[in-house]
Amino acid sequence: MKAIFVTGGKQYYVSEGDTIYVEKLPNEVGTEVSFDTVLFANGVSGTPYVNGAKVVCNVERHGRQKKIIVFKYRPKKKYRKKQGHRQPYTKLTVKKIEVK
């Protein structure tokens, strides 16, 4: 069974047993989290969401991605600014997809 759900302003296309990385969630490691903003589940699409459908995931870990460098400059103006950024994430494993 496959589903598309929304979290953190992004859409994820998953099936049972998949591992995904999403924007950091406030849940503890080892707990379950369920998403009810399901756009598509098992061939059924909703307007905008499928009623009674939810995706249940297990929180595996929290972490931070690799560092990216943000470098801004203005040519010929002696303006240079260098910044680093590491985006926090939550690793989830999809346990089941429920459709009522």
N, CA, C and O atoms as CSV, one atom per row, in Angstrom:
chain,resi,resn,atom,element,x,y,z
A,1,MET,N,N,0.836,-1.162,0.000
A,1,MET,CA,C,0.000,0.000,0.000
A,1,MET,C,C,0.894,1.242,0.000
A,1,MET,O,O,1.896,1.296,0.713
A,2,LYS,N,N,0.527,2.216,-0.789
A,2,LYS,CA,C,1.302,3.438,-0.926
A,2,LYS,C,C,0.448,4.632,-0.520
A,2,LYS,O,O,-0.781,4.587,-0.577
A,3,ALA,N,N,1.130,5.703,-0.106
A,3,ALA,CA,C,0.417,6.904,0.313
A,3,ALA,C,C,1.286,8.133,0.085
A,3,ALA,O,O,2.512,8.047,0.017
A,4,ILE,N,N,0.622,9.277,-0.031
A,4,ILE,CA,C,1.291,10.575,-0.086
A,4,ILE,C,C,0.740,11.389,1.080
A,4,ILE,O,O,-0.471,11.579,1.196
A,5,PHE,N,N,1.638,11.871,1.947
A,5,PHE,CA,C,1.200,12.683,3.074
A,5,PHE,C,C,2.051,13.936,3.168
A,5,PHE,O,O,3.103,14.042,2.537
A,6,VAL,N,N,1.574,14.895,3.977
A,6,VAL,CA,C,2.213,16.199,4.094
A,6,VAL,C,C,2.723,16.388,5.516
A,6,VAL,O,O,1.995,16.143,6.478
A,7,THR,N,N,3.976,16.825,5.650
A,7,THR,CA,C,4.518,17.253,6.931
A,7,THR,C,C,5.663,18.226,6.665
A,7,THR,O,O,6.448,18.037,5.735
A,8,GLY,N,N,5.749,19.245,7.471
A,8,GLY,CA,C,6.799,20.236,7.333
A,8,GLY,C,C,6.740,21.002,6.026
A,8,GLY,O,O,7.763,21.493,5.548
A,9,GLY,N,N,5.545,21.113,5.437
A,9,GLY,CA,C,5.392,21.846,4.189
A,9,GLY,C,C,5.845,21.080,2.962
A,9,GLY,O,O,5.921,21.651,1.874
A,10,LYS,N,N,6.152,19.786,3.116
A,10,LYS,CA,C,6.599,18.961,1.997
A,10,LYS,C,C,5.719,17.723,1.888
A,10,LYS,O,O,5.103,17.301,2.866
A,11,GLN,N,N,5.665,17.145,0.692
A,11,GLN,CA,C,4.892,15.934,0.457
A,11,GLN,C,C,5.838,14.755,0.319
A,11,GLN,O,O,6.895,14.865,-0.303
A,12,TYR,N,N,5.448,13.610,0.910
A,12,TYR,CA,C,6.268,12.406,0.885
A,12,TYR,C,C,5.453,11.251,0.339
A,12,TYR,O,O,4.328,11.018,0.781
A,13,TYR,N,N,6.017,10.521,-0.628
A,13,TYR,CA,C,5.394,9.357,-1.244
A,13,TYR,C,C,6.038,8.122,-0.627
A,13,TYR,O,O,7.216,7.855,-0.866
A,14,VAL,N,N,5.278,7.363,0.166
A,14,VAL,CA,C,5.851,6.268,0.942
A,14,VAL,C,C,5.027,4.996,0.784
A,14,VAL,O,O,3.880,5.024,0.338
A,15,SER,N,N,5.642,3.890,1.159
A,15,SER,CA,C,4.941,2.618,1.318
A,15,SER,C,C,5.360,2.046,2.663
A,15,SER,O,O,6.278,2.564,3.297
A,16,GLU,N,N,4.704,0.995,3.098
A,16,GLU,CA,C,4.999,0.419,4.410
A,16,GLU,C,C,6.418,-0.126,4.445
A,16,GLU,O,O,6.848,-0.826,3.528
A,17,GLY,N,N,7.147,0.206,5.521
A,17,GLY,CA,C,8.525,-0.240,5.677
A,17,GLY,C,C,9.566,0.744,5.181
A,17,GLY,O,O,10.760,0.522,5.384
A,18,ASP,N,N,9.151,1.824,4.538
A,18,ASP,CA,C,10.103,2.825,4.035
A,18,ASP,C,C,10.707,3.639,5.176
A,18,ASP,O,O,10.091,3.811,6.228
A,19,THR,N,N,11.916,4.132,4.952
A,19,THR,CA,C,12.590,5.033,5.871
A,19,THR,C,C,12.727,6.389,5.192
A,19,THR,O,O,13.218,6.481,4.066
A,20,ILE,N,N,12.288,7.444,5.883
A,20,ILE,CA,C,12.329,8.787,5.305
A,20,ILE,C,C,12.922,9.767,6.318
A,20,ILE,O,O,12.935,9.510,7.521
A,21,TYR,N,N,13.408,10.887,5.804
A,21,TYR,CA,C,13.930,11.979,6.617
A,21,TYR,C,C,13.018,13.177,6.417
A,21,TYR,O,O,12.819,13.626,5.289
A,22,VAL,N,N,12.457,13.705,7.520
A,22,VAL,CA,C,11.531,14.834,7.448
A,22,VAL,C,C,12.070,15.972,8.310
A,22,VAL,O,O,13.049,15.800,9.037
A,23,GLU,N,N,11.425,17.134,8.225
A,23,GLU,CA,C,11.777,18.252,9.091
A,23,GLU,C,C,11.622,17.818,10.539
A,23,GLU,O,O,10.767,16.989,10.849
A,24,LYS,N,N,12.433,18.364,11.423
A,24,LYS,CA,C,12.468,17.913,12.814
A,24,LYS,C,C,11.102,17.991,13.483
A,24,LYS,O,O,10.410,19.006,13.401
A,25,LEU,N,N,10.722,16.890,14.151
A,25,LEU,CA,C,9.470,16.794,14.889
A,25,LEU,C,C,9.755,16.805,16.393
A,25,LEU,O,O,10.847,16.413,16.806
A,26,PRO,N,N,8.806,17.241,17.216
A,26,PRO,CA,C,9.045,17.315,18.665
A,26,PRO,C,C,8.910,15.978,19.397
A,26,PRO,O,O,9.072,15.946,20.616
A,27,ASN,N,N,8.622,14.885,18.706
A,27,ASN,CA,C,8.407,13.584,19.338
A,27,ASN,C,C,9.718,12.957,19.788
A,27,ASN,O,O,10.771,13.199,19.198
A,28,GLU,N,N,9.641,12.142,20.848
A,28,GLU,CA,C,10.808,11.451,21.384
A,28,GLU,C,C,11.175,10.253,20.511
A,28,GLU,O,O,10.338,9.732,19.775
A,29,VAL,N,N,12.432,9.824,20.602
A,29,VAL,CA,C,12.905,8.656,19.861
A,29,VAL,C,C,12.221,7.420,20.417
A,29,VAL,O,O,12.124,7.251,21.633
A,30,GLY,N,N,11.741,6.547,19.521
A,30,GLY,CA,C,11.076,5.314,19.923
A,30,GLY,C,C,9.561,5.429,20.017
A,30,GLY,O,O,8.884,4.423,20.234
A,31,THR,N,N,9.018,6.621,19.860
A,31,THR,CA,C,7.567,6.793,19.939
A,31,THR,C,C,6.957,6.733,18.543
A,31,THR,O,O,7.656,6.790,17.531
A,32,GLU,N,N,5.623,6.614,18.522
A,32,GLU,CA,C,4.892,6.610,17.261
A,32,GLU,C,C,4.363,8.005,16.975
A,32,GLU,O,O,4.024,8.759,17.887
A,33,VAL,N,N,4.301,8.330,15.705
A,33,VAL,CA,C,3.697,9.582,15.273
A,33,VAL,C,C,2.805,9.242,14.081
A,33,VAL,O,O,3.195,8.468,13.208
A,34,SER,N,N,1.594,9.830,14.049
A,34,SER,CA,C,0.682,9.550,12.944
A,34,SER,C,C,0.356,10.852,12.219
A,34,SER,O,O,0.211,11.909,12.832
A,35,PHE,N,N,0.246,10.745,10.918
A,35,PHE,CA,C,-0.056,11.887,10.058
A,35,PHE,C,C,-1.416,11.648,9.432
A,35,PHE,O,O,-1.639,10.618,8.797
A,36,ASP,N,N,-2.336,12.605,9.609
A,36,ASP,CA,C,-3.667,12.450,9.030
A,36,ASP,C,C,-3.896,13.366,7.835
A,36,ASP,O,O,-4.997,13.411,7.288
A,37,THR,N,N,-2.862,14.096,7.429
A,37,THR,CA,C,-2.958,14.931,6.223
A,37,THR,C,C,-2.500,14.104,5.029
A,37,THR,O,O,-1.446,14.361,4.447
A,38,VAL,N,N,-3.308,13.104,4.670
A,38,VAL,CA,C,-2.981,12.170,3.602
A,38,VAL,C,C,-3.669,12.637,2.325
A,38,VAL,O,O,-4.889,12.802,2.299
A,39,LEU,N,N,-2.891,12.848,1.268
A,39,LEU,CA,C,-3.428,13.306,-0.013
A,39,LEU,C,C,-3.873,12.143,-0.896
A,39,LEU,O,O,-4.800,12.278,-1.694
A,40,PHE,N,N,-3.201,10.996,-0.744
A,40,PHE,CA,C,-3.458,9.834,-1.594
A,40,PHE,C,C,-3.136,8.583,-0.791
A,40,PHE,O,O,-2.087,8.513,-0.151
A,41,ALA,N,N,-4.026,7.591,-0.815
A,41,ALA,CA,C,-3.766,6.346,-0.099
A,41,ALA,C,C,-4.481,5.198,-0.795
A,41,ALA,O,O,-5.704,5.212,-0.931
A,42,ASN,N,N,-3.715,4.202,-1.236
A,42,ASN,CA,C,-4.255,2.974,-1.819
A,42,ASN,C,C,-5.196,3.249,-2.986
A,42,ASN,O,O,-6.264,2.643,-3.078
A,43,GLY,N,N,-4.810,4.154,-3.875
A,43,GLY,CA,C,-5.612,4.447,-5.053
A,43,GLY,C,C,-6.753,5.421,-4.820
A,43,GLY,O,O,-7.491,5.729,-5.756
A,44,VAL,N,N,-6.918,5.912,-3.608
A,44,VAL,CA,C,-7.988,6.850,-3.282
A,44,VAL,C,C,-7.370,8.224,-3.058
A,44,VAL,O,O,-6.498,8.387,-2.204
A,45,SER,N,N,-7.823,9.212,-3.824
A,45,SER,CA,C,-7.326,10.564,-3.611
A,45,SER,C,C,-8.456,11.406,-3.032
A,45,SER,O,O,-9.630,11.156,-3.305
A,46,GLY,N,N,-8.100,12.393,-2.239
A,46,GLY,CA,C,-9.099,13.224,-1.585
A,46,GLY,C,C,-9.076,14.636,-2.105
A,46,GLY,O,O,-8.236,15.004,-2.925
A,47,THR,N,N,-10.027,15.431,-1.609
A,47,THR,CA,C,-10.078,16.840,-1.970
A,47,THR,C,C,-10.163,17.664,-0.710
A,47,THR,O,O,-11.292,17.850,-0.258
A,48,PRO,N,N,-9.155,18.170,-0.095
A,48,PRO,CA,C,-7.766,17.940,-0.407
A,48,PRO,C,C,-7.191,16.696,0.274
A,48,PRO,O,O,-6.185,16.155,-0.185
A,49,TYR,N,N,-7.822,16.231,1.374
A,49,TYR,CA,C,-7.281,15.085,2.104
A,49,TYR,C,C,-8.246,13.920,2.073
A,49,TYR,O,O,-9.454,14.105,1.926
A,50,VAL,N,N,-7.701,12.697,2.214
A,50,VAL,CA,C,-8.516,11.493,2.261
A,50,VAL,C,C,-9.088,11.376,3.674
A,50,VAL,O,O,-8.339,11.373,4.651
A,51,ASN,N,N,-10.410,11.279,3.782
A,51,ASN,CA,C,-11.062,11.187,5.095
A,51,ASN,C,C,-10.789,9.826,5.730
A,51,ASN,O,O,-10.959,8.787,5.092
A,52,GLY,N,N,-10.365,9.844,6.993
A,52,GLY,CA,C,-10.155,8.607,7.738
A,52,GLY,C,C,-8.847,7.909,7.454
A,52,GLY,O,O,-8.606,6.836,8.006
A,53,ALA,N,N,-7.990,8.468,6.618
A,53,ALA,CA,C,-6.708,7.831,6.301
A,53,ALA,C,C,-5.616,8.438,7.168
A,53,ALA,O,O,-5.638,9.630,7.473
A,54,LYS,N,N,-4.651,7.593,7.567
A,54,LYS,CA,C,-3.507,8.105,8.299
A,54,LYS,C,C,-2.300,7.216,8.068
A,54,LYS,O,O,-2.422,6.026,7.775
A,55,VAL,N,N,-1.136,7.824,8.209
A,55,VAL,CA,C,0.133,7.131,8.060
A,55,VAL,C,C,0.783,7.093,9.443
A,55,VAL,O,O,1.010,8.137,10.053
A,56,VAL,N,N,1.082,5.884,9.938
A,56,VAL,CA,C,1.670,5.719,11.263
A,56,VAL,C,C,3.153,5.414,11.089
A,56,VAL,O,O,3.524,4.488,10.368
A,57,CYS,N,N,4.004,6.207,11.761
A,57,CYS,CA,C,5.451,6.063,11.637
A,57,CYS,C,C,6.076,5.915,13.019
A,57,CYS,O,O,5.489,6.305,14.028
A,58,ASN,N,N,7.274,5.345,13.045
A,58,ASN,CA,C,8.049,5.205,14.262
A,58,ASN,C,C,9.249,6.145,14.166
A,58,ASN,O,O,9.928,6.180,13.140
A,59,VAL,N,N,9.516,6.912,15.235
A,59,VAL,CA,C,10.639,7.844,15.251
A,59,VAL,C,C,11.914,7.063,15.566
A,59,VAL,O,O,12.036,6.480,16.643
A,60,GLU,N,N,12.860,7.050,14.628
A,60,GLU,CA,C,14.106,6.307,14.787
A,60,GLU,C,C,15.189,7.145,15.455
A,60,GLU,O,O,15.842,6.687,16.393
A,61,ARG,N,N,15.380,8.373,14.972
A,61,ARG,CA,C,16.424,9.238,15.537
A,61,ARG,C,C,16.231,10.672,15.082
A,61,ARG,O,O,15.474,10.958,14.154
A,62,HIS,N,N,16.941,11.571,15.766
A,62,HIS,CA,C,17.013,12.977,15.379
A,62,HIS,C,C,18.459,13.280,15.039
A,62,HIS,O,O,19.373,12.647,15.567
A,63,GLY,N,N,18.665,14.242,14.160
A,63,GLY,CA,C,20.030,14.603,13.805
A,63,GLY,C,C,20.067,15.889,13.027
A,63,GLY,O,O,19.070,16.600,12.901
A,64,ARG,N,N,21.256,16.175,12.503
A,64,ARG,CA,C,21.455,17.358,11.681
A,64,ARG,C,C,22.176,16.947,10.406
A,64,ARG,O,O,23.088,16.120,10.429
A,65,GLN,N,N,21.750,17.542,9.288
A,65,GLN,CA,C,22.331,17.202,8.000
A,65,GLN,C,C,23.723,17.790,7.856
A,65,GLN,O,O,24.213,18.487,8.744
A,66,LYS,N,N,24.362,17.495,6.712
A,66,LYS,CA,C,25.678,18.048,6.436
A,66,LYS,C,C,25.609,19.561,6.341
A,66,LYS,O,O,24.575,20.132,5.993
A,67,LYS,N,N,26.720,20.196,6.653
A,67,LYS,CA,C,26.775,21.650,6.630
A,67,LYS,C,C,26.784,22.165,5.194
A,67,LYS,O,O,27.487,21.642,4.330
A,68,ILE,N,N,25.990,23.196,4.965
A,68,ILE,CA,C,26.047,23.904,3.686
A,68,ILE,C,C,26.610,25.297,3.968
A,68,ILE,O,O,26.429,25.846,5.054
A,69,ILE,N,N,27.281,25.842,2.990
A,69,ILE,CA,C,27.888,27.155,3.120
A,69,ILE,C,C,27.029,28.166,2.364
A,69,ILE,O,O,26.699,27.968,1.194
A,70,VAL,N,N,26.675,29.249,3.050
A,70,VAL,CA,C,25.933,30.346,2.441
A,70,VAL,C,C,26.913,31.504,2.311
A,70,VAL,O,O,27.367,32.046,3.318
A,71,PHE,N,N,27.242,31.886,1.084
A,71,PHE,CA,C,28.224,32.936,0.844
A,71,PHE,C,C,27.580,34.030,0.022
A,71,PHE,O,O,27.116,33.794,-1.094
A,72,LYS,N,N,27.552,35.239,0.583
A,72,LYS,CA,C,26.980,36.390,-0.108
A,72,LYS,C,C,28.084,37.402,-0.354
A,72,LYS,O,O,28.966,37.596,0.483
A,73,TYR,N,N,28.025,38.044,-1.512
A,73,TYR,CA,C,28.994,39.104,-1.782
A,73,TYR,C,C,28.435,40.067,-2.811
A,73,TYR,O,O,27.544,39.729,-3.590
A,74,ARG,N,N,28.981,41.276,-2.795
A,74,ARG,CA,C,28.668,42.299,-3.786
A,74,ARG,C,C,29.963,42.593,-4.532
A,74,ARG,O,O,30.957,42.977,-3.917
A,75,PRO,N,N,29.963,42.421,-5.819
A,75,PRO,CA,C,31.198,42.683,-6.543
A,75,PRO,C,C,31.610,44.162,-6.469
A,75,PRO,O,O,30.776,45.061,-6.573
A,76,LYS,N,N,32.912,44.386,-6.287
A,76,LYS,CA,C,33.531,45.714,-6.272
A,76,LYS,C,C,33.112,46.567,-5.086
A,76,LYS,O,O,33.382,47.768,-5.094
A,77,LYS,N,N,32.462,46.007,-4.061
A,77,LYS,CA,C,31.984,46.798,-2.930
A,77,LYS,C,C,32.596,46.361,-1.600
A,77,LYS,O,O,32.239,46.913,-0.559
A,78,LYS,N,N,33.496,45.399,-1.604
A,78,LYS,CA,C,34.144,44.883,-0.395
A,78,LYS,C,C,33.139,44.338,0.626
A,78,LYS,O,O,33.341,44.457,1.835
A,79,TYR,N,N,32.061,43.743,0.125
A,79,TYR,CA,C,31.070,43.118,1.007
A,79,TYR,C,C,31.137,41.605,0.825
A,79,TYR,O,O,30.897,41.084,-0.265
A,80,ARG,N,N,31.465,40.917,1.901
A,80,ARG,CA,C,31.493,39.466,1.877
A,80,ARG,C,C,30.926,38.950,3.184
A,80,ARG,O,O,31.241,39.466,4.256
A,81,LYS,N,N,30.077,37.916,3.090
A,81,LYS,CA,C,29.472,37.335,4.284
A,81,LYS,C,C,29.417,35.825,4.097
A,81,LYS,O,O,28.843,35.341,3.122
A,82,LYS,N,N,30.005,35.084,5.019
A,82,LYS,CA,C,30.037,33.629,4.936
A,82,LYS,C,C,29.337,33.049,6.154
A,82,LYS,O,O,29.642,33.407,7.292
A,83,GLN,N,N,28.393,32.147,5.900
A,83,GLN,CA,C,27.634,31.508,6.965
A,83,GLN,C,C,27.545,30.023,6.700
A,83,GLN,O,O,27.568,29.588,5.549
A,84,GLY,N,N,27.443,29.243,7.764
A,84,GLY,CA,C,27.193,27.820,7.635
A,84,GLY,C,C,25.820,27.503,8.212
A,84,GLY,O,O,25.319,28.222,9.077
A,85,HIS,N,N,25.208,26.408,7.723
A,85,HIS,CA,C,23.887,26.009,8.207
A,85,HIS,C,C,23.765,24.497,8.182
A,85,HIS,O,O,24.139,23.852,7.203
A,86,ARG,N,N,23.235,23.926,9.277
A,86,ARG,CA,C,22.946,22.495,9.344
A,86,ARG,C,C,21.473,22.343,9.691
A,86,ARG,O,O,21.033,22.762,10.762
A,87,GLN,N,N,20.711,21.742,8.777
A,87,GLN,CA,C,19.269,21.598,8.955
A,87,GLN,C,C,18.959,20.399,9.849
A,87,GLN,O,O,19.438,19.300,9.570
A,88,PRO,N,N,18.169,20.573,10.921
A,88,PRO,CA,C,17.793,19.435,11.762
A,88,PRO,C,C,16.751,18.556,11.068
A,88,PRO,O,O,15.925,19.052,10.302
A,89,TYR,N,N,16.796,17.243,11.340
A,89,TYR,CA,C,15.860,16.315,10.729
A,89,TYR,C,C,15.427,15.255,11.730
A,89,TYR,O,O,16.023,15.105,12.797
A,90,THR,N,N,14.374,14.521,11.366
A,90,THR,CA,C,13.907,13.365,12.113
A,90,THR,C,C,13.827,12.197,11.139
A,90,THR,O,O,13.262,12.325,10.053
A,91,LYS,N,N,14.390,11.065,11.526
A,91,LYS,CA,C,14.351,9.864,10.697
A,91,LYS,C,C,13.145,9.030,11.124
A,91,LYS,O,O,13.007,8.677,12.295
A,92,LEU,N,N,12.266,8.718,10.155
A,92,LEU,CA,C,11.046,7.968,10.423
A,92,LEU,C,C,11.021,6.673,9.634
A,92,LEU,O,O,11.536,6.606,8.518
A,93,THR,N,N,10.415,5.636,10.223
A,93,THR,CA,C,10.144,4.388,9.527
A,93,THR,C,C,8.625,4.207,9.482
A,93,THR,O,O,7.959,4.263,10.515
A,94,VAL,N,N,8.084,3.991,8.288
A,94,VAL,CA,C,6.643,3.859,8.119
A,94,VAL,C,C,6.216,2.474,8.586
A,94,VAL,O,O,6.672,1.460,8.057
A,95,LYS,N,N,5.331,2.441,9.590
A,95,LYS,CA,C,4.846,1.169,10.122
A,95,LYS,C,C,3.636,0.664,9.355
A,95,LYS,O,O,3.623,-0.474,8.886
A,96,LYS,N,N,2.613,1.512,9.224
A,96,LYS,CA,C,1.408,1.098,8.502
A,96,LYS,C,C,0.674,2.284,7.931
A,96,LYS,O,O,0.816,3.416,8.394
A,97,ILE,N,N,-0.118,1.996,6.908
A,97,ILE,CA,C,-0.948,2.991,6.248
A,97,ILE,C,C,-2.379,2.518,6.409
A,97,ILE,O,O,-2.741,1.437,5.944
A,98,GLU,N,N,-3.191,3.327,7.066
A,98,GLU,CA,C,-4.579,2.959,7.361
A,98,GLU,C,C,-5.530,3.779,6.504
A,98,GLU,O,O,-5.386,4.996,6.390
A,99,VAL,N,N,-6.509,3.101,5.899
A,99,VAL,CA,C,-7.557,3.768,5.125
A,99,VAL,C,C,-8.889,3.209,5.605
A,99,VAL,O,O,-9.098,1.996,5.619
A,100,LYS,N,N,-9.785,4.107,5.997
A,100,LYS,CA,C,-11.108,3.644,6.474
A,100,LYS,C,C,-12.149,3.818,5.413
A,100,LYS,O,O,-13.314,3.486,5.631
